[in-house]
């Protein structure tokens, strides 16, 4: 009998920290820092202890691996990327790898309004974990930041003392663009910004967050891509 997508999601999933550390130490970190030549700017601003919500732009499937790679193996244990359930739980192999190795928190974007889509995210924050979230919602055009969805504001409002750390990613959309499967070695950069907190108002919070991301993007001072 074929297992449905919903049946996969309902099963409790436990992260295998041994396999995760092995994957990041032998594959991800060498890929990022040797093959790609990842450069981290403002590393001293990185928050390595939870709870924390990392907010980043999204251009490539490499984004999450890159963000996780800048942490120590000990810190990686508490990092939980938020990812779309309708994409990453489409088959057993991808669902297993995404949840057991990467440790994603699946977010169901198709649920009815009487269900709390952030219940698992809030639980992870309360367990002092570091959340990675992409407010654009999906991978966009490389080096162009699309308008952020307000879900991050609702999350920040519910845990107003949790720091929000804006991070700008540059180059990953060229190294592994959307719709491509072949990785092209290309120097990439991560710009870490100053943490912010919930402002008490959705509009002012979104304006502040978008301004912080825009400032990080402008600080990159790279030439436009062809």
Buried (B, 14 or more C-beta within 10 A) or exposed (E): EEEEBEEBBEEEBEBBBEEBBEBBEEEBBEBBBEEBEBBBBBEEBBBBEBBBBBBBBBBBBBBBBBBBBBBEEEBBBBBBBBBBBBEBBBEEEEBBBBBBBBBBBBBBEEEEEEEEBBEBBBEBBEEEBBBBBBBBBEBBEBBEBBEBBEBBBEBBBBBEEBBBBBBBBBBBBBBBBBEEEEBEEBEBBBBBBEBBBBBEEBEEBBEBBBEBBEBBBEEBEEEEEE
